[in-house]
Amino acid sequence: MSDNFADHFKGKDALGHVIDARVKGRLAASESHGLEIPGHVGELLYSIKETTAILLLLWISMQTMKIPTSQILHIYIFLFFGWIVWSAGRSAFLGWLRLQRLNRLITEEKWEIEHHRDQEKQELEALYKAKGFSGKLLQDVVEVLMADDNRLLQVMLEEEMGLTLSAFEHPLKHALFSLVGVVVTFLAICGSIILLPTYGIYIAGALMVTVTIIMSSRKEKTELMSSLVWLIGIFGISIASVYFISQILNIFIFKL
Amino acid sequence: MKNNFEPYTFDEFFASGLQESTSPFLTEESKTWSKNLGLKSAMASVIFLAIAFIFSFSIQPLSFLFLTFVYFLAGIPALIKTFKDFRSFEINIDVLMTLAAFMAVLIGNALEGALLLVLFELSGAMEESVTFKARGALHKLNELAPTMAWVVDNDGSAYQRSVKEIPVGAKLLIKANEIVPLDGFVVEGISSVNLVHLTGESAPVTKKPQDEVPAGAKNLESAITIQVTRISADSTLNKIIQLITHAQEAKPKLQRWLDKFGKAYASTVIVLTIIFTVVLPWILSIGFWGDEGSLYRALAFMIAASPCALIIATPTAYLSSISSCAKNGILLKGGVTLDALASCKTIAFDKTGTLTTGELSISDTSHLFGDIQDTNFALSVAASLERHVIHPISAAITGYAQQKQLKQIEILDFESKAGFGLTGNIILNNQKLPVAIGLSSFIRSMLPDDLKTLLDSKMKELNLENQVIATCLIDRSVYVIRMKDTIRSKTKELISLIGKERQLTPVMLTGDHKLSAQSVAKMIGINQVFADLRPEDKLNLVASLSEKEGLAMVGDGINDAPALARATIGISLGKIGSATAVDASDVVLLNDDLFLINWLIGKSHKTLKIVKQNLFLALSVIVLATTPALLGYIPLWLAVILHEGGTVIVGINSLRLLKK
């Protein structure tokens, strides 16, 4: 019996286990066009995928406009400095913005507890009623939680707002990993163009995407094969779109 | 819209196989986006393909752009499936199709490859839609099953508990308009229940103390308290849900063989394609690449030889039939049941509760001995005693007395001896006389010794063994009230139709007395009667008939369960049948309409006919298209049209079985 408990909680106490479960829930609910994995690893993978996509799409566009490879490399070097600042800066900015939002929520909830106690009590009753508590048991639970304002604030933040305390990383850490992602991708892509001017960028791009998908898939515990084929498919269709549309435009508009 | 505090029901999500359209994480509005996503994607692919085809004559890059969309929408899911199949070393039809479509790109025939992908996606979406319809009945039943119940404690307070944790014997409060969560019998309160979702029967049925109520019934009027007789896993509703689940999983013999054959066949076609690609340039003096090349011809051969239509020929037909049966209130344990039913030459009916309703009616009343000889007076006394209790015999006697407008007699000192009979006194001609009704042994015990012997001899004379009787005593006069079962309506027509239209021999199997069995058999037109059967005799007879010529056995009660399980096909009555009988049978008639048996047998024959038609059509396409494809008479696009056209026709032919 005790072995089963140990397996279930994975060496943590029940509360620690609940926090883990919540992080997992947040991980699964994260927006599909944002970070698949919350935290610095997610920032790194996202930045690699985004940078690879932009460099590949630019490459196709410039190739169809018959811009020489050496000039494309020059453009990439200029772009690198702008992109690295944007990527890391945006990551830090969004992180701080979120932290600010969360801190404001705590302040608001604290004010609610101090000034609208009856309404908070009703909210608490409704919350626990929805969890199956009723009658005297429900009243007892509510009274115990209402007795301590600190505990009440935590319960309201977690139960009512679905927030998890002690689960967010510092925005600067996010920014750093985003920066690393940009540097690695630029090095790989530019290096591949220099080594294999015609197909190098495609091989490097496919490798970068594959590695990020394998890492995300392991972290998210999703099915690798589907993720890999879908994402390569999305990359393929975006590259094909740029390629064919640029050809059409070249024929009918730019007359190249 | 659900409010945020209402507990979410996850059952539909799990029952649907985690389908996106039932995901608990999506808003109600967003769920509609997910419905028929496969079909929507296929339709979008069709439009993109049409645009690609139109622009292929004028603006090539635009045509290629739209082809890319087609390969993305239809090709990526196919590619994922193929990789997964490769990973598990499984070469099947999906692998064949995906390989052909992507190889077509390599030889510069991307348009034909896209056509193949789109048609393959369309036929897949159609198959999915048939499967979804067949699963509809299960969703509805799952929606019916409550997950929580109000348990009444010893102190009278009620609290909610998960139905999975409620033991046998617990008391449950069922409020008005609530669904009964578990099988049980009423212990308090009177109300009407509706079994429409469970059995198709819409008329409300009154339930009073001691009456059984099945899980899934809807309480219509006032609150009742029931005592649980079966736990959640054993409940009638759960057994029915399991039956439908098995129906979707149990594959007929032919389908199992085709599944196995499909894998070997697909591998052979791939090997042959490689061989033809390599060998044809030498044999026919043609090139390797181009529209006349060996790769092109081998690809056309591969598409024409693909067994898509062959693979869907059987499952779509069986699923359509199962779905149609479910709509008529017939549950089947899979397509295998239809095969077996079509092979039966004999159909055996249990008598009591199956051919007859199990409701008793008075056949005659005999005066055995004593001074008071008026049988109508005896019936008045009997009805006056019986009106105090609830029992099938009392219902028959009081009903008969009411029908004959017999007057009620006041019973003094009424007493009920549970399991034996009822006693009391009446005033007749200013005299207080003892009266009683019950088992003959009970009445015998109240008689003096000389009358005991007389009763024994009279009973022997009347040959009452195996008959339902009630013995009535008025002072020193004794009467026997004989009762008979009521024959179900339209039974005679059914027996006649089964013989004439389906060429099945009807027989009757019963544990009842031969005379009583023969009289019922004569009334409904059954010539072969096996009476006085003990359960083991019945089982042996069913086993021998099943082995000899295939037997469909129709029964209802727990005593029929072994015979139902042993017969080639066991058909049980779901409404009155026991959960054990339902479990042991292959077919359940939810609304107890025996007349549906004739329709069902017809359906089983029609299903086999359509399966044969489908197989013929699928094989014809393969045989007629493969060789011309190799010789270059059939271009790639025509091979695709022939192959996928055959698949669509086979699917549409199967859908004909959906008709009621």
Interface residues (C-beta under 8 A of the other chain):
Chain A: A29 A126 L127 K129 A130 G132 S134 G135 M225 S226 V229 W230 G233 G236 I237 A240 S241 F244 I245 Q247 I248 I251
Chain B: N4 F5 E6 P7 F25 I59 P61 L62 F64 L65 T68 F69 F72 G75 I76 L79 I80 F83 K84 R87 S157 Y159 Q160
